[in-house]
Amino acid sequence: MINAKIIGLGGYVPEKVYDNAYMESIVDTSDEWIVRRTGVKERHISADNEYTTDMATIAGRKAIENAGLTPEDIDLIILATVTPDYFTPSCACVVQRNLGAVNAAAFDYNAACSGFVAGLIIAKQFIQTGTYKNILIVCADVLSKATDYEDRATCVLFGDAAGAAVVSASEETGIMTTDMGADGTGAMSITSLAYRNDEEEIEKRVAHRKDTVWMAGQAVMKFAVKAMADASQKVIDKAGLTWDDIALVIPHQANYRIVDSAIKRMGITEDKVFLTLEKYGNTSASCIPVAFNEAVEAGRIKKGDKVVLVGFGGGLTWGAALLEW
């Protein structure tokens, strides 16, 4: 059987930074509270004229170069975002144009913060059926443009970033096992409205802007801890492995309390987990590929290592993937 393997990674974060001292200056909070409750010290913020496709193009180009390919080698571009430049054209089509990936089909998808794992699962199907050979997955969001900076419970969490991976047909072991799911009964736990007008939703927001992200923190945390731990265990069990076989876990970087509770439920120690939360905050679907790229660059992942990627997000959604690097 043809295997689907990640052969290139890329990431991008904007230059501008909102540190905790800045957050203290705009909302009633403190560095001590933010670090204790979330683990975030800084978050990178897109420029006023910098949007999802701008960041996605940079990350995508880096991933293609890292894979040793050219844009013309890419057969398909799939892009995960909850902050698109437009409803149409898709961000993926804009990135295709920007990269000059003239042979690639392109579409967007939305699995919120679970987007990278969902993208790996989508890519794996296309590759194993022989439909495509080289697929570019891009995850990018400008969450700062959808953040309610009057809501101290959420505004300290979010930052902007883009992460990308090239998944290609290979004879080597790559993506081994996956798990993906959704619980729509929790759909209204994380919301950002588009055309729909919902007075109850708008009233929840401190700034009363319907396009900002609102989150029921405790409900999301309870869901996230169980979902990430269970999905991770499933992909390991499917492969017939144990946690002793896993070199590293890269979770969605939502909130330190969530990650800490999840890894305790998994029964592993923190030294087996790679975090970028302190530097970037929650950047939605790009959290995992940005962290993955940094872990590889830092030598935390070596050829042959088995790695678990796991995330959760709005929807509510979850996903995990076990791969061999």
N, C-alpha and C positions, 0 to 999 in steps of 0.2 A: 504493500500500500504506500502511496505517496504520503510523505509527512509534511506538515506545515511547521516551519521553523522561523523564528525571529533572526534575521541576519543583519539588521541595522537599527540603531536607535538615535533619537535626537530630541533635544529639549530647548525651550526658550522661556526666559522670564524677563519682563520689562525692567528698565533701569530704576524707575522711581520706586521708593520704598516708604511705606507707612510703618514706622516702628511703634512700640507701645507708648512711648512718650508722646507721639503725635496723637494716638488714639485717646490718651488722657486729656489732650487739649480740646477735643471735639465732642466728647461724650463722657458721661459720669461713670468712670471706670478707673482702674489702676493697673500698673504693670504687675503687681503682686497677684491681683485677682485674675488677670488674663492668663498669666503663666500657670497659676495653680489650677485653674478651671479648664484651660484649653491647651497649654503647652506652646502657644504661638508667641513669638517675640517680634517677628517682622512679617510683612506681606508685601509682595511686589504689585505695583499698580500700573495699568496701561496708561499711556498718554491720552490726552483728550481726543486726538485724531488717530489713535491706534485701536484696531478692532480685531475680532476673532480671526478673520482671514489673514490679517497681517502677521499675527503671531504663528498661526498654523502653517503659513508658507515657509517661515524660517525654520520651524521645527521639522517640517516635512523634508525640506531641502537637506538639512543636516542628516536625517535618517537615511535618505537615499545615498548621500555621499559616504556615510558610514558603512553602508551595505556594499559599496563598491559598484553601484549601478548608476545609470543615468535616468533622468525623468522619462525618457522614451521607453525605458524597460518596464515601467509600471503599467499594469493591466487594469487596475482598479484602485480608486481612492475612496475610502469611507471615512467620514468625519463625524465625530461625536461632539455635540455642543448643546448647551441650553441658552446660549446668548448669541444667536446667529446675527450676522450683519443684516441679512434679509430673510424673509420667509421664502422668497424665490428671487434670484437664483439661489441654489444651495451653496453653502460655504465650500463644499467639496468641489463644485464646478469652478468657483472663483480660484481656489487653490490650484486646480488642474491647469487653468489658464496661466496663473502666476508662475508655476513651475515649468510650463511648457511640456506637460505630460500628455502629449497629443494622442497617445494610444490608450489612454485610461478611461474607463467608465467612471462615473462619480455620483455619490449620493451622500446625504446626511442621515444620521439616525440619532435618537435621543433615548439613552438609558441613564441620564443624569450622571452621577458620580460612578456608576458601574460601567461607564461607557467603554473603557479600555478593554476590560475583560470581555464584554459583549462583542467588541470589535475583533478580538482574537478568535472568538467562537464563530463569528460570521466568516472571517477569513479562512479558518480551518475548513469549513464546509466547501467553500468555493475552490480551494486548492485540492482537497482530497477527491472532489468530483472531476478534477481536471479542467474546470472552467477557466481558471486564471492561474498564472504562475507567480507573479510578483504583485503583492497587494500592499498599499500604503495605508496604514491606520493613523489618523491624526485626531488628537483630542485637544480642544482649545476652548477657553472661556475667558471672557472679560467680566468676571463676577463683580468687580468693583462698580461697574456701570449698572448693576442690578442690586446693589447693596443699600439697605436703609441705614444710613449713617446716624440716624436718630435712635436706632434700636440697639442698645448696648449688648443685648443677648446674642445678636448675630453679627454685628458689623466688625467685631474683633476677629472673626473666624476667616473671612474670605480674602483671597488674593487672585491674581491673574497669572496664567501660564499656558504653555502649549507643550505637548509631548507627542512624539510620533515613533512608529516602528514600521519597518518593512518586514512582512511575513512572506516567505517564499517556499516553493516546492523544494523538497530536499529528501535525500536518502538517509540523512542523519535524523536521530530522534529530536523532536522539537516540542510542540505542544502535545502533552501526553494525555491528560484527562481534564475535563471541564465540568462545571456545574453552574447553572444559571436559573434564576426564578424571579417571581414577582408576587407581591401581595397588595392588590389594588384596594383592599379594605383600609389600608393606611395611606391611600393616595393623597389625602388632604393634610398629611403631616408636614409636607414640604411643598410650598406652592409659589408660583410666579405666573400671573395671569397674562394672557395675550388679548384676544378679542373679547373674551367673556367678561361681562360686567357682573360682579358678585359683591353686593354691598357688605355682606358679612365678612368676606375675605379682605376687602379694602379697609374695613373698620379695624381689623386685627393689626394692621400695619401702623407703626408709630407715625410715619410720615404720610400715611394714607395714599401712597403711590402703588397702584396695583401691579406694576411691572417689577417691583422689588421682591426679593426672596423672603418668604416668611417660613419659620420652622417651629414645630412643637418639639422643643429640645428633649424633654424626658421620654416622650413616645419614640422619637427617632433613636435615642441612645439604647433603649430597651430592645428595639428591633435590630439595630446594627450589631450589637454584641453577639447575640445569638446567631444572626444570619452569617456573619463573617466566620465565626468559629465552626458552625455546622457545615458551611460550604467548603471550608478548608479541609475539614476531616473527610468529607465525601470524596474530594479529588484524590486525596492520599489513599483512601480505602480502595477506590476504583483502580488505582495503579498497583495495588497489592504492596504498598510501602508503609512505613511508619514515620513518625516525626524525626527519628534518628537519621533517616535518609535525606532529610531536607536541609539544604545548606542555608537558605535564607527565606524569610517571608517579607513580602512588600505589600503592606495593606494600604487601603485608601486612607489618606492623611486628613481625616475629618476633625479630630479632636483627641488630645492625648488621653483623656479619661475613657473614651470609647475604645481606642486602640489598646490601652493597658488592660481594660476589663476583658477584651476579646482574647488577648494573648494568654491571660490567666486561665480563661475558659478552655483554650487550646491545650494548656498544660506545658507551654514552652517558656523559655526565659527571654528577656528583652534583648540579649546579645544575638539572638537569632532573627531579629526584626530590624529592618532598615527604615529610618524615619527622616523626613525632611521638613516635618511640620513646623519646627521652630523657625526655619528660614522663610517659608513660603505660605504657611497657613493652608486652608482648604482651597484648592484650585479646581475642584470638581473632577471631571474625568481625566484631566492631565496629571493628577497627583501620582498615580502609579507609574506611567511611563517616564515622567521626570525623575522620580526616585530611582526607577530601574536603571536609567541611563547613568545617573550619578553613582549608583552602587557598582556598576560595571567599571566606570572610570576610576573609582576608588579602589578597585581590586577586591571588592567584597564578593564578587561573583566571578568564578573562573570556569573555563570550559569543562563541561561534564557535570557541573553543579546542578542539582535539582532545586527549583525555586517555586514557591507558591505565591501567586498574585491574587489578592482578594479585595473586593470592594462592595459597597452598598450605596444606594442613592435614592433620590426621589422616585416615586412611582407606586409603592416602594419597590425597589429592585435590589438584586444581589447577584454576584457572580464570582467564581473562583476558577483559576487555571493552574495546573501543575505542568511545568515545562522543564526540559533539560537544556541548559545553555551550551 
